[in-house]
């Protein structure tokens, strides 16, 4: 008799979903986030009236904000669709809440990606949430989706920016994850979906006899 030890299967998507960003909830402050041409500091409370958030100040351009260089670029395969979400707010220089119009380009917080391919190729990709329902005086949901546009990226940085020059940008709870992880991330050997038609719902099309 041969005994087969049962082991727990861990979904392969958990690695890529949780390892591209460090301190996405901002609870480690500026340990992993910095300013894109501007100062960044810790603010409290964060989203939900608890924890920490980050604020980007002295913004002389809409392009200033908070950024982090992403990890594990092997998770990003050309053509795969990813989502980026964040909680955001805007203030004026005196600390009063600022309004913005999501239909006006760069008037509200947005997402910018900076990429490098080797030492000579680099550029920016901009994504705007024109469907955002801006609520002045409250946290707002920034959400964009994008297909990975390039292969061979050696660096990719996520920048939360946008809003008029001079405004203070407050950011919390950033997330960067595959839009449909079960369909887009190919698992390595050892996970349950390396077997095709394991539920037998397609009959014998993926099964055969060895005797």
Residue frames as qw, qx, qy, qz and C-alpha x, y, z in Angstrom:
[[0.000, 0.889, 0.459, 0.000, 0.00, 0.00, 0.00],
 [0.415, 0.249, -0.006, 0.875, 1.28, 3.46, -0.84],
 [0.188, -0.766, -0.468, 0.398, 0.42, 6.34, 1.47],
 [0.310, 0.533, 0.208, 0.759, 0.04, 9.80, -0.03],
 [0.255, -0.423, -0.443, 0.748, 0.41, 12.69, 2.36],
 [0.135, 0.839, 0.470, 0.237, -2.24, 15.36, 1.89],
 [0.382, -0.212, -0.106, 0.893, -0.90, 18.88, 1.72],
 [0.164, 0.802, 0.386, -0.425, -2.62, 22.23, 1.63],
 [0.503, 0.428, 0.391, 0.641, -2.63, 24.00, -1.71],
 [0.152, -0.645, -0.165, 0.731, -1.82, 27.70, -1.54],
 [0.520, 0.797, 0.306, 0.014, -3.20, 29.85, -4.37],
 [0.666, 0.090, 0.154, 0.724, -0.35, 31.01, -6.55],
 [0.135, 0.777, 0.237, 0.567, -1.87, 34.45, -7.00],
 [0.526, -0.819, -0.185, 0.135, -1.19, 35.34, -3.36],
 [0.660, -0.248, 0.120, 0.699, 2.49, 35.98, -4.10],
 [0.287, 0.330, 0.331, 0.836, 1.94, 38.50, -6.89],
 [0.247, -0.790, -0.421, -0.370, -1.01, 40.12, -5.14],
 [0.578, -0.802, -0.119, 0.090, 0.90, 40.81, -1.94],
 [0.741, -0.325, 0.155, 0.566, 4.53, 41.29, -2.98],
 [0.471, 0.584, 0.251, 0.612, 4.55, 44.10, -5.54],
 [0.092, -0.788, 0.060, -0.606, 4.11, 46.88, -2.94],
 [0.489, -0.119, -0.643, 0.577, 5.65, 47.36, 0.50],
 [0.072, -0.380, -0.484, 0.785, 3.63, 49.08, 3.25],
 [0.002, -0.403, -0.617, -0.676, 0.67, 49.63, 0.95],
 [0.340, -0.769, -0.539, -0.053, -1.39, 50.74, 3.96],
 [0.162, 0.765, -0.163, 0.602, 1.21, 53.42, 4.82],
 [0.727, -0.674, -0.107, -0.075, 1.55, 52.11, 8.38],
 [0.789, -0.208, 0.020, 0.578, 5.36, 52.12, 8.08],
 [0.069, -0.868, -0.001, 0.491, 5.31, 55.76, 7.08],
 [0.419, 0.829, -0.291, -0.228, 8.02, 56.83, 4.66],
 [0.604, -0.402, 0.665, 0.174, 10.08, 53.64, 4.97],
 [0.544, 0.168, 0.738, 0.362, 9.01, 52.50, 1.48],
 [0.306, 0.822, 0.436, 0.201, 7.39, 55.61, -0.01],
 [0.379, -0.353, 0.033, 0.855, 9.02, 58.87, -1.03],
 [0.306, 0.773, 0.200, -0.518, 8.15, 62.03, -2.90],
 [0.648, 0.399, 0.433, 0.484, 8.35, 62.46, -6.65],
 [0.317, 0.455, 0.091, 0.827, 10.12, 65.82, -6.65],
 [0.358, -0.647, -0.008, -0.673, 8.48, 66.99, -3.43],
 [0.099, -0.298, 0.784, -0.536, 8.51, 66.34, 0.34],
 [0.679, -0.294, -0.576, -0.347, 6.41, 63.54, 1.83],
 [0.095, -0.315, 0.680, -0.655, 5.47, 63.18, 5.47],
 [0.222, -0.287, -0.928, 0.081, 3.28, 61.05, 7.73],
 [0.363, -0.280, 0.008, -0.889, -0.24, 62.18, 8.62],
 [0.172, -0.257, -0.926, 0.216, -2.75, 60.87, 11.13],
 [0.707, 0.009, 0.694, -0.134, -5.47, 59.74, 11.05],
 [0.024, -0.153, 0.784, 0.601, -5.52, 57.77, 7.86],
 [0.499, -0.138, -0.546, -0.659, -8.49, 56.29, 6.04],
 [0.651, -0.401, -0.636, -0.100, -11.23, 55.16, 8.44],
 [0.341, -0.833, 0.140, -0.413, -10.06, 57.62, 11.12],
 [0.822, -0.495, 0.267, 0.087, -7.25, 55.33, 12.19],
 [0.839, 0.049, 0.268, 0.472, -3.64, 54.48, 11.39],
 [0.256, -0.572, 0.246, 0.739, -1.40, 56.53, 9.17],
 [0.630, 0.714, 0.289, 0.098, -1.50, 58.13, 5.75],
 [0.548, -0.145, 0.198, 0.800, 1.04, 60.07, 3.69],
 [0.233, 0.914, 0.237, -0.232, 0.83, 63.66, 2.50],
 [0.615, 0.221, 0.256, 0.712, 2.72, 65.18, -0.42],
 [0.095, -0.896, -0.212, 0.379, 3.42, 68.89, 0.12],
 [0.120, -0.689, 0.351, 0.622, 5.14, 71.73, -1.78],
 [0.609, 0.316, 0.676, 0.268, 3.76, 70.41, -5.04],
 [0.038, 0.557, -0.213, -0.802, 4.73, 72.77, -7.83],
 [0.365, 0.207, -0.667, -0.616, 3.23, 70.49, -10.49],
 [0.863, -0.064, 0.003, -0.501, 0.38, 68.02, -10.87],
 [0.801, 0.288, -0.523, 0.048, 3.11, 65.39, -11.43],
 [0.032, 0.430, -0.710, 0.557, 4.43, 65.67, -7.85],
 [0.820, -0.319, -0.158, -0.449, 3.18, 63.04, -5.43],
 [0.591, -0.484, 0.632, -0.135, 4.14, 59.88, -3.56],
 [0.761, 0.420, -0.436, -0.232, 5.84, 56.95, -5.23],
 [0.688, -0.415, 0.594, -0.027, 7.30, 53.52, -4.67],
 [0.322, 0.469, -0.750, -0.338, 9.49, 51.37, -6.88],
 [0.910, -0.059, 0.013, -0.411, 7.62, 48.11, -7.45],
 [0.351, -0.444, 0.824, 0.001, 9.07, 44.73, -6.57],
 [0.530, 0.097, 0.842, 0.015, 8.91, 41.35, -8.35],
 [0.384, 0.509, -0.247, -0.730, 8.51, 42.57, -11.91],
 [0.032, 0.087, -0.957, -0.274, 8.37, 38.94, -13.05],
 [0.265, 0.443, 0.771, -0.373, 4.71, 39.08, -12.03],
 [0.359, 0.698, 0.076, -0.615, 4.03, 41.63, -14.76],
 [0.486, 0.081, 0.750, 0.442, 3.59, 39.95, -18.15],
 [0.116, 0.169, -0.329, -0.922, 2.81, 41.96, -21.26],
 [0.399, -0.217, -0.643, -0.617, -0.92, 42.08, -21.96],
 [0.379, -0.418, -0.784, 0.259, -2.04, 41.08, -18.47],
 [0.187, -0.714, -0.198, -0.645, -4.48, 43.51, -16.88],
 [0.429, -0.186, -0.609, 0.640, -3.80, 44.98, -13.43],
 [0.237, -0.852, -0.360, -0.297, -5.78, 47.26, -11.13],
 [0.358, 0.100, -0.399, 0.838, -4.49, 50.09, -8.97],
 [0.347, -0.780, -0.438, -0.281, -6.62, 51.55, -6.19],
 [0.371, 0.038, -0.430, 0.822, -5.99, 54.15, -3.49],
 [0.203, -0.839, -0.484, 0.144, -7.78, 56.37, -1.01],
 [0.417, 0.205, 0.065, 0.883, -7.01, 60.02, -1.79],
 [0.102, -0.887, -0.411, 0.184, -7.86, 63.55, -0.72],
 [0.435, 0.455, 0.065, 0.775, -6.80, 67.10, -1.57],
 [0.322, -0.788, -0.332, 0.407, -6.23, 70.17, 0.60],
 [0.325, 0.873, -0.027, 0.363, -5.23, 73.75, -0.10],
 [0.484, 0.391, -0.462, 0.632, -2.17, 75.37, 1.47],
 [0.294, -0.455, 0.346, -0.766, -4.20, 76.48, 4.53],
 [0.108, -0.052, 0.947, -0.299, -5.49, 72.97, 5.28],
 [0.613, 0.293, 0.279, -0.679, -8.98, 73.36, 3.85],
 [0.648, 0.199, 0.724, 0.124, -10.41, 70.61, 1.66],
 [0.136, 0.436, -0.431, -0.778, -10.05, 71.17, -2.10],
 [0.769, 0.402, 0.401, -0.294, -12.43, 70.13, -4.82],
 [0.112, -0.375, 0.705, 0.591, -11.57, 68.83, -8.27],
 [0.749, 0.398, 0.032, -0.529, -13.28, 67.71, -11.47],
 [0.675, -0.170, 0.694, 0.184, -12.44, 64.14, -12.55],
 [0.677, 0.627, 0.376, 0.084, -13.49, 64.98, -16.11],
 [0.219, 0.944, -0.247, 0.023, -10.69, 67.55, -16.38],
 [0.869, 0.230, -0.310, 0.309, -7.35, 65.91, -17.12],
 [0.547, 0.164, -0.452, 0.685, -4.95, 66.04, -14.14],
 [0.288, -0.599, 0.049, -0.745, -7.35, 68.10, -12.02],
 [0.825, -0.454, 0.125, -0.313, -7.89, 65.19, -9.59],
 [0.452, -0.520, 0.723, 0.053, -5.50, 62.57, -8.17],
 [0.840, 0.438, -0.214, -0.238, -4.34, 60.05, -10.76],
 [0.859, -0.282, 0.369, 0.215, -1.81, 57.28, -11.38],
 [0.435, 0.800, -0.397, -0.112, 1.48, 57.62, -13.23],
 [0.940, -0.169, 0.219, 0.199, 3.88, 54.76, -13.95],
 [0.134, 0.843, -0.490, -0.177, 7.55, 55.37, -14.63],
 [0.976, 0.032, 0.208, 0.060, 9.30, 52.53, -16.45],
 [0.006, 0.745, -0.609, -0.273, 12.79, 51.65, -17.57],
 [0.974, 0.199, 0.107, 0.028, 13.96, 48.98, -19.99],
 [0.781, 0.138, -0.020, 0.609, 17.69, 48.77, -19.55],
 [0.395, -0.447, -0.126, 0.793, 19.81, 51.91, -19.23],
 [0.124, -0.048, 0.369, 0.920, 18.53, 53.76, -22.30],
 [0.274, -0.414, -0.622, -0.606, 14.74, 53.31, -22.61],
 [0.107, -0.337, -0.688, 0.634, 12.43, 55.01, -20.13],
 [0.180, -0.338, -0.387, -0.839, 9.12, 56.84, -20.04],
 [0.279, 0.074, 0.580, -0.762, 5.82, 57.54, -18.30],
 [0.221, -0.356, -0.813, -0.405, 2.33, 56.03, -18.57],
 [0.206, -0.047, 0.346, -0.914, -0.58, 58.09, -17.23],
 [0.252, -0.389, -0.864, -0.197, -3.95, 56.75, -16.08],
 [0.203, -0.128, 0.214, -0.947, -6.91, 58.89, -14.97],
 [0.023, 0.384, 0.903, -0.189, -10.08, 57.84, -13.18],
 [0.154, -0.146, -0.252, -0.944, -12.64, 59.90, -15.07],
 [0.541, -0.438, -0.621, -0.361, -15.47, 57.97, -13.39],
 [0.348, -0.142, -0.637, 0.673, -14.42, 58.99, -9.90],
 [0.265, -0.801, -0.423, -0.329, -17.18, 60.63, -7.85],
 [0.370, 0.260, -0.405, 0.795, -15.25, 63.33, -6.02],
 [0.478, -0.759, -0.436, -0.066, -16.49, 64.12, -2.51],
 [0.201, 0.625, -0.304, 0.691, -14.91, 67.29, -1.14],
 [0.426, -0.557, 0.404, -0.587, -14.09, 66.82, 2.54],
 [0.906, -0.170, 0.327, -0.207, -14.06, 63.04, 2.45],
 [0.399, -0.344, 0.775, 0.349, -11.80, 60.23, 1.29],
 [0.677, 0.520, -0.130, -0.505, -12.18, 59.40, -2.39],
 [0.831, -0.038, 0.542, 0.117, -11.69, 56.13, -4.28],
 [0.272, 0.694, -0.506, -0.434, -9.10, 56.28, -7.04],
 [0.765, 0.010, 0.644, 0.019, -9.26, 53.23, -9.31],
 [0.449, 0.658, -0.410, -0.444, -7.60, 52.58, -12.65],
 [0.892, 0.018, 0.446, 0.075, -6.89, 49.50, -14.74],
 [0.281, 0.773, -0.456, -0.339, -4.13, 48.98, -17.27],
 [0.981, 0.172, 0.009, 0.084, -2.72, 46.20, -19.44],
 [0.580, -0.558, 0.358, 0.473, 1.00, 45.66, -18.94],
 [0.534, 0.804, -0.036, -0.260, 2.31, 47.40, -22.07],
 [0.367, 0.744, -0.558, 0.019, 5.90, 46.20, -22.26],
 [0.965, -0.141, -0.153, 0.158, 8.13, 43.20, -21.75],
 [0.736, 0.197, -0.206, 0.615, 11.55, 43.33, -20.16],
 [0.169, -0.889, 0.034, -0.424, 11.00, 46.21, -17.77],
 [0.615, 0.109, -0.545, 0.560, 13.94, 46.60, -15.40],
 [0.077, -0.173, -0.506, 0.842, 12.22, 49.20, -13.26],
 [0.216, -0.581, -0.567, -0.543, 8.61, 50.22, -12.67],
 [0.116, -0.111, -0.523, 0.837, 7.59, 52.88, -10.18],
 [0.134, -0.687, -0.688, -0.190, 4.03, 53.64, -9.08],
 [0.125, 0.026, -0.181, 0.975, 3.31, 57.34, -8.56],
 [0.053, -0.747, -0.660, 0.059, 0.10, 58.67, -7.01],
 [0.228, -0.123, 0.057, 0.964, -0.07, 62.26, -8.21],
 [0.040, -0.567, -0.625, -0.535, -2.53, 64.67, -9.84],
 [0.262, -0.832, -0.403, 0.277, -4.47, 67.61, -8.53],
 [0.284, 0.914, 0.012, 0.288, -3.63, 71.22, -9.19],
 [0.549, 0.283, -0.373, 0.692, -0.18, 72.59, -8.38],
 [0.118, -0.437, 0.316, -0.834, -0.06, 73.92, -4.85],
 [0.801, -0.362, -0.090, -0.469, -2.55, 71.46, -3.41],
 [0.247, -0.436, 0.828, -0.252, -1.60, 68.98, -0.71],
 [0.743, 0.076, -0.551, -0.373, -2.23, 65.36, -1.70],
 [0.495, -0.369, 0.676, -0.403, -3.14, 62.83, 1.01],
 [0.674, 0.234, -0.632, -0.303, -2.87, 59.11, 0.17],
 [0.493, -0.316, 0.728, -0.357, -3.68, 55.88, 2.01],
 [0.722, 0.107, 0.658, -0.186, -4.36, 52.18, 1.35],
 [0.414, 0.579, -0.499, -0.494, -2.80, 51.74, -2.08],
 [0.790, -0.004, 0.611, -0.053, -3.34, 48.38, -3.80],
 [0.344, 0.578, -0.581, -0.458, -1.75, 46.93, -6.94],
 [0.572, -0.045, 0.804, -0.154, -3.16, 43.58, -8.03],
 [0.021, 0.006, 0.820, 0.572, -4.06, 41.47, -11.10],
 [0.507, -0.002, -0.062, -0.860, -7.59, 42.16, -12.36],
 [0.930, -0.018, -0.082, -0.358, -8.41, 38.47, -12.87],
 [0.216, -0.643, 0.734, -0.041, -5.66, 36.56, -11.09],
 [0.742, -0.019, 0.661, -0.108, -7.10, 33.10, -11.65],
 [0.759, 0.598, 0.257, 0.008, -7.10, 33.63, -15.41],
 [0.386, 0.894, -0.195, 0.118, -3.92, 35.63, -15.87],
 [0.211, -0.722, 0.649, -0.113, -1.21, 34.27, -13.60],
 [0.834, 0.201, -0.505, -0.098, 0.28, 30.97, -14.72],
 [0.702, -0.630, 0.292, -0.156, 1.07, 28.87, -11.63],
 [0.150, 0.575, -0.804, -0.023, 4.36, 26.99, -11.23],
 [0.652, -0.014, -0.750, -0.113, 4.44, 23.21, -10.92],
 [0.236, -0.057, -0.790, 0.563, 2.94, 21.96, -7.69],
 [0.339, 0.154, 0.315, -0.873, -0.40, 23.78, -7.68],
 [0.546, 0.274, 0.749, -0.255, -3.78, 22.23, -8.34],
 [0.606, 0.698, 0.167, -0.343, -4.50, 23.82, -11.70],
 [0.010, -0.541, 0.742, 0.396, -1.47, 22.28, -13.36],
 [0.277, 0.177, 0.940, 0.094, -3.92, 19.42, -14.05],
 [0.309, 0.037, -0.346, -0.885, -6.33, 20.20, -16.86],
 [0.673, -0.203, -0.436, -0.562, -9.97, 19.26, -16.38],
 [0.124, 0.180, -0.855, 0.469, -9.40, 18.13, -12.82],
 [0.485, 0.091, 0.467, -0.734, -13.14, 18.40, -12.15],
 [0.280, 0.133, 0.920, 0.239, -13.93, 16.11, -15.14],
 [0.380, 0.610, 0.346, -0.603, -16.52, 18.63, -16.36],
 [0.430, 0.619, -0.399, -0.522, -15.16, 18.25, -19.91],
 [0.977, 0.136, 0.006, -0.161, -15.32, 14.47, -19.94],
 [0.871, -0.204, 0.273, 0.353, -12.28, 12.60, -21.22],
 [0.516, 0.837, -0.003, 0.182, -10.90, 15.36, -23.44],
 [0.042, 0.828, -0.491, 0.267, -7.93, 15.91, -21.13],
 [0.631, -0.405, 0.635, -0.185, -7.60, 12.39, -19.73],
 [0.677, 0.398, -0.556, -0.273, -6.30, 9.17, -21.26],
 [0.954, -0.276, 0.084, -0.084, -5.55, 5.55, -20.43],
 [0.053, 0.732, -0.679, 0.006, -2.09, 4.32, -19.57],
 [0.332, -0.190, 0.920, -0.085, -3.07, 0.63, -19.37]]
